[in-house]
Amino acid sequence: MQASSSRRERLQSQFEELTVWKQGEQRASNKPLLILYALGRLAQGDRWLTYSNIEEDLRNLLVEFGPPRKRHHPEYPFWHLRTDGVWVIPESDRLDAPENTSDPPRITELREKNIRGGFPEDIYESLREDPGLRRSIARLLLSSHFPSSLHEDIAVAAGLDLESASTYRDPDFRLQVLQAYQYQCAICGFDLRIGATGTPIGLEAAHIKWKQAQGPDDVSNGLALCALHHKMLDKGALHVTEDLYLLVSEAVHGSDPHLSRLRDHHGKRIHTPQRTTYYPDGEVVTWHVEEVFRGPAGAYQM
Ligand SMILES: [Zn+2]
Protein backbone atom coordinates (compact mmCIF):
# COMPACT_ATOMS: atom_id res chain seq x y z
CA MET A 1 0.00 0.00 0.00
CA GLN A 2 1.23 3.50 -0.80
CA ALA A 3 1.11 6.40 1.57
CA SER A 4 -1.05 9.25 0.26
CA SER A 5 0.90 11.70 -1.87
CA SER A 6 0.59 14.59 0.58
CA ARG A 7 1.75 12.32 3.38
CA ARG A 8 4.71 11.22 1.25
CA GLU A 9 5.66 14.80 0.50
CA ARG A 10 5.43 15.82 4.12
CA LEU A 11 7.64 12.93 5.15
CA GLN A 12 10.15 13.65 2.43
CA SER A 13 10.46 17.27 3.41
CA GLN A 14 10.91 16.21 7.03
CA PHE A 15 13.94 14.17 6.01
CA GLU A 16 15.04 16.86 3.60
CA GLU A 17 15.21 19.36 6.43
CA LEU A 18 17.86 17.21 7.92
CA THR A 19 20.37 19.37 6.14
CA VAL A 20 23.26 18.53 8.31
CA TRP A 21 25.75 20.88 6.71
CA LYS A 22 24.88 23.36 9.40
CA GLN A 23 28.36 23.34 10.87
CA GLY A 24 29.73 25.21 7.88
CA GLU A 25 32.22 23.23 5.90
CA GLN A 26 32.39 20.18 8.11
CA ARG A 27 30.70 17.06 6.92
CA ALA A 28 28.12 15.81 9.36
CA SER A 29 27.01 12.60 7.78
CA ASN A 30 26.30 10.75 11.03
CA LYS A 31 22.56 11.31 11.07
CA PRO A 32 21.97 10.43 7.41
CA LEU A 33 24.05 7.27 7.90
CA LEU A 34 21.97 6.24 10.92
CA ILE A 35 18.73 6.80 9.00
CA LEU A 36 20.00 4.83 6.00
CA TYR A 37 20.99 2.02 8.32
CA ALA A 38 17.61 2.12 10.08
CA LEU A 39 15.83 2.03 6.71
CA GLY A 40 17.83 -1.07 5.80
CA ARG A 41 16.92 -2.75 9.10
CA LEU A 42 13.28 -1.73 8.74
CA ALA A 43 13.23 -3.40 5.32
CA GLN A 44 14.34 -6.57 7.12
CA GLY A 45 11.44 -6.25 9.53
CA ASP A 46 13.12 -4.67 12.56
CA ARG A 47 10.93 -2.21 14.42
CA TRP A 48 13.38 -1.14 17.16
CA LEU A 49 17.14 -0.94 17.14
CA THR A 50 18.87 -1.64 20.43
CA TYR A 51 21.92 0.57 20.80
CA SER A 52 24.25 -2.17 22.00
CA ASN A 53 23.30 -4.35 19.02
CA ILE A 54 23.81 -1.76 16.35
CA GLU A 55 26.75 0.13 17.82
CA GLU A 56 29.39 -1.76 15.89
CA ASP A 57 27.53 -1.62 12.56
CA LEU A 58 26.93 2.08 12.98
CA ARG A 59 30.51 2.77 13.96
CA ASN A 60 31.71 0.89 10.88
CA LEU A 61 29.47 3.02 8.66
CA LEU A 62 30.82 6.20 10.26
CA VAL A 63 34.40 5.01 9.83
CA GLU A 64 33.91 4.02 6.23
CA PHE A 65 31.72 6.81 4.93
CA GLY A 66 31.96 9.61 7.47
CA PRO A 67 34.73 12.17 7.55
CA PRO A 68 38.12 10.99 8.78
CA ARG A 69 38.11 11.55 12.54
CA LYS A 70 40.30 10.30 15.35
CA ARG A 71 37.28 9.01 17.26
CA HIS A 72 33.85 8.06 16.05
CA HIS A 73 30.73 8.44 18.15
CA PRO A 74 27.81 6.29 17.06
CA GLU A 75 25.97 7.40 20.22
CA TYR A 76 25.74 11.00 18.91
CA PRO A 77 23.39 10.42 15.97
CA PHE A 78 21.52 7.76 17.97
CA TRP A 79 20.76 10.34 20.64
CA HIS A 80 20.64 13.63 18.74
CA LEU A 81 18.49 12.51 15.81
CA ARG A 82 15.50 12.84 18.15
CA THR A 83 15.66 16.61 17.84
CA ASP A 84 14.89 16.32 14.11
CA GLY A 85 11.51 14.75 14.79
CA VAL A 86 12.22 11.53 12.89
CA TRP A 87 13.57 9.40 15.75
CA VAL A 88 12.40 8.38 19.19
CA ILE A 89 13.99 6.68 22.17
CA PRO A 90 11.03 5.24 24.05
CA GLU A 91 12.91 4.43 27.25
CA SER A 92 14.85 7.69 27.49
CA ASP A 93 13.43 8.32 30.97
CA ARG A 94 15.39 5.32 32.25
CA LEU A 95 18.62 7.21 31.59
CA ASP A 96 20.30 9.43 34.15
CA ALA A 97 20.07 12.99 32.92
CA PRO A 98 23.46 14.33 31.88
CA GLU A 99 24.49 17.60 33.50
CA ASN A 100 24.20 19.46 30.25
CA THR A 101 20.93 18.51 28.57
CA SER A 102 22.41 18.83 25.09
CA ASP A 103 24.97 16.12 25.87
CA PRO A 104 24.21 12.50 25.03
CA PRO A 105 23.84 10.12 27.98
CA ARG A 106 26.82 8.04 28.99
CA ILE A 107 27.58 5.40 26.39
CA THR A 108 27.77 2.67 29.05
CA GLU A 109 24.20 3.47 30.07
CA LEU A 110 22.98 3.22 26.48
CA ARG A 111 24.63 -0.18 26.29
CA GLU A 112 23.77 -1.62 29.68
CA LYS A 113 20.16 -0.48 29.86
CA ASN A 114 19.42 -1.89 26.40
CA ILE A 115 18.20 1.47 25.19
CA ARG A 116 16.30 1.28 21.90
CA GLY A 117 15.73 3.79 19.16
CA GLY A 118 13.54 3.87 16.08
CA PHE A 119 11.28 5.92 13.86
CA PRO A 120 8.18 7.43 15.50
CA GLU A 121 5.08 5.28 15.08
CA ASP A 122 3.46 7.20 12.18
CA ILE A 123 6.70 7.46 10.21
CA TYR A 124 7.47 3.82 10.88
CA GLU A 125 4.07 2.71 9.57
CA SER A 126 4.36 4.80 6.40
CA LEU A 127 7.85 3.50 5.70
CA ARG A 128 6.94 -0.09 6.47
CA GLU A 129 3.99 -0.08 4.10
CA ASP A 130 5.71 1.65 1.24
CA PRO A 131 9.06 0.36 -0.08
CA GLY A 132 9.00 3.10 -2.76
CA LEU A 133 8.92 5.74 -0.06
CA ARG A 134 11.86 4.08 1.71
CA ARG A 135 13.85 4.14 -1.52
CA SER A 136 13.04 7.75 -2.31
CA ILE A 137 14.06 8.87 1.18
CA ALA A 138 17.25 6.81 0.94
CA ARG A 139 18.06 8.43 -2.41
CA LEU A 140 17.29 11.85 -1.04
CA LEU A 141 19.73 11.35 1.82
CA LEU A 142 22.39 9.89 -0.42
CA SER A 143 22.19 12.65 -3.02
CA SER A 144 22.14 15.37 -0.35
CA HIS A 145 25.17 14.11 1.50
CA PHE A 146 27.39 11.94 -0.69
CA PRO A 147 28.79 11.96 -4.23
CA SER A 148 27.10 9.54 -6.58
CA SER A 149 30.19 7.36 -6.89
CA LEU A 150 29.59 6.24 -3.29
CA HIS A 151 25.81 5.72 -3.32
CA GLU A 152 25.95 2.09 -4.29
CA ASP A 153 28.58 1.26 -1.66
CA ILE A 154 26.69 3.01 1.12
CA ALA A 155 23.42 1.37 0.13
CA VAL A 156 25.04 -2.05 0.22
CA ALA A 157 26.66 -1.35 3.58
CA ALA A 158 23.35 -0.13 5.01
CA GLY A 159 21.49 -3.16 3.66
CA LEU A 160 19.36 -1.12 1.27
CA ASP A 161 18.08 -2.03 -2.15
CA LEU A 162 18.10 1.16 -4.15
CA GLU A 163 17.76 0.22 -7.78
CA SER A 164 19.61 2.92 -9.62
CA ALA A 165 20.15 6.12 -7.70
CA SER A 166 19.36 9.21 -9.70
CA THR A 167 22.26 11.55 -10.22
CA TYR A 168 22.70 14.99 -11.61
CA ARG A 169 25.77 15.98 -13.54
CA ASP A 170 26.55 19.31 -15.07
CA PRO A 171 27.53 18.55 -18.69
CA ASP A 172 29.59 21.75 -19.10
CA PHE A 173 31.67 20.99 -16.06
CA ARG A 174 32.45 17.54 -17.36
CA LEU A 175 33.41 18.82 -20.79
CA GLN A 176 35.63 21.61 -19.48
CA VAL A 177 37.43 19.36 -17.04
CA LEU A 178 38.08 16.58 -19.54
CA GLN A 179 39.32 19.12 -22.05
CA ALA A 180 41.57 20.82 -19.50
CA TYR A 181 43.29 17.48 -18.87
CA GLN A 182 43.29 16.49 -22.56
CA TYR A 183 40.86 13.63 -22.16
CA GLN A 184 43.03 11.42 -20.03
CA CYS A 185 43.15 10.37 -16.38
CA ALA A 186 45.35 12.93 -14.66
CA ILE A 187 46.87 10.14 -12.58
CA CYS A 188 47.40 7.14 -14.83
CA GLY A 189 46.84 8.58 -18.30
CA PHE A 190 43.95 6.19 -19.04
CA ASP A 191 42.37 7.42 -22.28
CA LEU A 192 40.51 4.56 -23.94
CA ARG A 193 37.63 5.48 -26.20
CA ILE A 194 34.99 3.57 -28.05
CA GLY A 195 33.58 3.62 -31.55
CA ALA A 196 33.59 6.17 -34.31
CA THR A 197 32.47 8.99 -32.01
CA GLY A 198 35.47 8.39 -29.80
CA THR A 199 33.45 8.54 -26.60
CA PRO A 200 35.79 8.14 -23.61
CA ILE A 201 35.18 5.01 -21.54
CA GLY A 202 35.24 5.34 -17.79
CA LEU A 203 36.80 8.79 -17.87
CA GLU A 204 35.10 11.12 -15.42
CA ALA A 205 35.17 14.71 -14.24
CA ALA A 206 35.66 14.42 -10.49
CA HIS A 207 34.77 17.17 -8.06
CA ILE A 208 37.57 17.65 -5.52
CA LYS A 209 35.20 19.39 -3.11
CA TRP A 210 31.95 17.49 -3.41
CA LYS A 211 28.91 19.13 -4.94
CA GLN A 212 27.07 18.05 -1.78
CA ALA A 213 29.41 20.34 0.16
CA GLN A 214 28.73 23.21 -2.24
CA GLY A 215 31.87 22.48 -4.24
CA PRO A 216 31.64 24.66 -7.36
CA ASP A 217 31.37 23.40 -10.95
CA ASP A 218 34.68 25.08 -11.82
CA VAL A 219 37.60 23.47 -13.58
CA SER A 220 39.74 24.45 -10.58
CA ASN A 221 37.52 22.13 -8.51
CA GLY A 222 37.84 19.32 -11.02
CA LEU A 223 40.16 16.55 -12.06
CA ALA A 224 39.82 14.27 -15.06
CA LEU A 225 40.12 10.79 -13.60
CA CYS A 226 39.43 7.25 -14.69
CA ALA A 227 36.55 5.64 -12.80
CA LEU A 228 38.92 3.81 -10.47
CA HIS A 229 40.98 6.83 -9.50
CA HIS A 230 37.80 8.92 -9.15
CA LYS A 231 36.50 6.39 -6.70
CA MET A 232 39.76 6.39 -4.79
CA LEU A 233 39.71 10.18 -4.55
CA ASP A 234 36.13 10.20 -3.18
CA LYS A 235 36.98 7.37 -0.79
CA GLY A 236 39.91 9.33 0.61
CA ALA A 237 42.50 6.83 -0.59
CA LEU A 238 44.15 9.56 -2.66
CA HIS A 239 44.74 13.26 -2.39
CA VAL A 240 46.03 15.74 -4.96
CA THR A 241 47.82 18.80 -3.62
CA GLU A 242 47.41 22.34 -4.90
CA ASP A 243 50.58 22.01 -6.98
CA LEU A 244 49.41 18.67 -8.35
CA TYR A 245 51.37 16.16 -6.31
CA LEU A 246 49.61 12.89 -5.61
CA LEU A 247 49.49 11.45 -2.10
CA VAL A 248 48.43 7.88 -1.38
CA SER A 249 46.90 7.14 2.03
CA GLU A 250 48.78 4.85 4.36
CA ALA A 251 45.45 3.11 4.99
CA VAL A 252 45.32 1.57 1.50
CA HIS A 253 46.36 -2.06 1.45
CA GLY A 254 46.13 -5.03 -0.87
CA SER A 255 48.40 -7.15 -2.94
CA ASP A 256 50.95 -6.53 -5.64
CA PRO A 257 51.14 -5.56 -8.40
CA HIS A 258 48.12 -3.32 -7.71
CA LEU A 259 49.46 -1.84 -4.52
CA SER A 260 52.94 -1.14 -5.82
CA ARG A 261 51.49 0.30 -9.03
CA LEU A 262 49.44 2.75 -6.99
CA ARG A 263 52.30 3.60 -4.66
CA ASP A 264 54.48 4.31 -7.68
CA HIS A 265 52.38 7.44 -8.20
CA HIS A 266 52.88 8.59 -4.62
CA GLY A 267 54.72 11.87 -4.30
CA LYS A 268 54.83 12.31 -8.05
CA ARG A 269 53.21 15.02 -10.03
CA ILE A 270 50.01 14.17 -11.89
CA HIS A 271 49.43 15.30 -15.48
CA THR A 272 49.17 19.06 -15.56
CA PRO A 273 46.13 20.74 -17.11
CA GLN A 274 46.52 22.97 -20.16
CA ARG A 275 46.59 26.24 -18.18
CA THR A 276 47.75 27.12 -14.70
CA THR A 277 44.32 28.68 -14.02
CA TYR A 278 42.92 25.14 -14.18
CA TYR A 279 45.10 24.00 -11.28
CA PRO A 280 43.15 22.86 -8.21
CA ASP A 281 42.06 25.74 -6.03
CA GLY A 282 43.65 25.89 -2.57
CA GLU A 283 40.36 26.05 -0.74
CA VAL A 284 38.91 22.90 -2.32
CA VAL A 285 42.17 21.05 -1.80
CA THR A 286 42.16 21.95 1.89
CA TRP A 287 38.57 20.80 2.18
CA HIS A 288 39.44 17.45 0.62
CA VAL A 289 42.39 16.81 2.89
CA GLU A 290 40.38 17.71 6.02
CA GLU A 291 37.06 16.13 5.19
CA VAL A 292 37.83 13.19 2.90
CA PHE A 293 41.46 12.10 2.71
CA ARG A 294 42.25 9.23 5.05
CA GLY A 295 45.66 10.38 6.07
CA PRO A 296 48.36 10.16 6.90
CA ALA A 297 49.94 9.89 3.52
CA GLY A 298 52.19 6.87 3.29
CA ALA A 299 55.92 7.29 3.59
CA TYR A 300 56.66 5.35 0.43
CA GLN A 301 59.67 5.85 -1.69
CA MET A 302 59.18 8.70 -4.09
ZN1 LIG B 1 43.44 6.57 -13.63
Residues whose N, C-alpha, C, O or C-beta is under 5 A from the ligand:
A	BS01	ZN	C185 I187 C188 G189 F190 C226 H229
